[in-house]
Amino acid sequence: MTAAINRPPAVDRVLAWPLVQQLIADHGRALVLDGVRAALQLWRDGQISDEEALVHWLRQHLLATLAPSMRPVLNLTGTVLHTNLGRAPLPPEAVAAMNAVALGASNLEFDLVSGQRGDRDDHVEQWICRLTGAEAATVVNNNAAAVLLVLNALANRREVVVSRGELIEIGGSFRLPDIMARAGCKLREVGATNRTHPRDYSEAVGPRTALLLKAHTSNYRIDGFSTALDESQLAAIAREHSVPLAVDLGSGSLIDLQALGLPAEPVVAQVLAQGVDVVTFSGDKLLGGPQAGIIAGRADLIARIRKSPLKRALRCDKMTLAALEAVLRLYADPDTLVQRVPTLRLLTRSAESIQQTCAALLPDLQRWVGDGFAVDVCAVSSQIGSGSLPLDVLPSAALRLRSASGNRRERSRALRQLAERLRRLPQPVIGRIADDSLLLDCRCLEQPQVLLSALESDA
Ligand SMILES: *Cc1c(COP(=O)(O)O)cnc(C)c1O
């Protein structure tokens, strides 16, 4: 009797069941057919044994298959520009601009006045020049691409002089010496790790030199017995030898962050004003825009860069350019800028305001986690993130969750399980574990209600 009962139904019969017909109407025949085949294999393996179980499994399987892989999360890590969490949140103006060009045709490379072909850089170049004082500008996919392109276009098969103190690695796979090799340039290191002098550069520059490069050491600092040349000293040497000077600023900022009470970052306009010929910086770091690499500087050099075949390979898409244009437009009004660009607004949020958000959430969070955890509000330090100095921290506040267990290993396991439970919410919540507690830094949570909804969505 067992063999007869356990034989699975035919595929066509299953597809004809009314509940499965409904799944086909909702999700399409192709996906449902694949799912039914997988379900029938489970039936043959003895893991499914009736119609009801099959339909239940099929429905779950389709939901899991169709669930978007990339989803919004709540960044409560305390790192504002978190590379793994997508860096800068965009202002609504940028999202609207992307939507507008995404849905149909646009004048991406079309000059509406002449009816002739245009350049995609045209939409952002004037803004970048206005905000940085550069003669010309171009944009590529990210700042690593910008550095690669500048090196390749200006120094292919020739030497680039760099201080040994600036041979940087930024996150995993961006190492200046490697990028330089890929760009076809010969690296000419000068000075020592802690000290580089003007004569080191002067002695290294010769007929084979194509470029002097300075890299902003965003994520570390060489202190103590150290010297490096500043931009104006380097610019003087570059001019004397008639070679261009390029500076990779990493984050770079279009405005003076110190005036906002934040750690100092080089201001793009000031760096160019010191005689630097070309700068590169990211669109989605302190600028607060979409992922992009901005190259700004002397018109003749930008023209050479733009002609490089690599530019075509590294160019931005229309959505990025639309978003970047919209963000740059917000910079035109310094009075409203900080409130309208989320990155700047979050970085300048006061510890008191963050503390208030935490306090408002405490009772509901305590209820949600139950008796196994004690919740309180504590002072913490947020970070800017994305290669900004890890030493430069911003005073902030966090909801602190501690396990009530007396056993250290159990507490640690309880915390990891709680962190996982928060990550598995329909709208995942990402905190950080430190000092025997799970911290939810509320700097990037401007509306307490958003976390409450995320917690309530727990099925
Ligand atoms: C972040 C950074 C880069 C890489 O920029 P992406 O936009 O992430 O590609 C390059 N150089 C420096 C100095 C940086 O800080």
The ligand as an ORCA input file, in Angstrom:
! r2SCAN-3c Opt
* xyz 0 1
  C      37.710     56.208     -0.712
  C      38.976     56.533     -1.386
  C      39.228     56.079     -2.691
  C      38.247     55.205     -3.433
  O      37.070     55.899     -3.723
  P      35.737     55.120     -4.188
  O      34.759     56.183     -4.525
  O      35.338     54.249     -3.051
  O      36.118     54.300     -5.377
  C      40.419     56.442     -3.274
  N      41.326     57.221     -2.631
  C      41.111     57.680     -1.371
  C      42.145     58.536     -0.716
  C      39.928     57.362     -0.716
  O      39.700     57.827      0.533
*
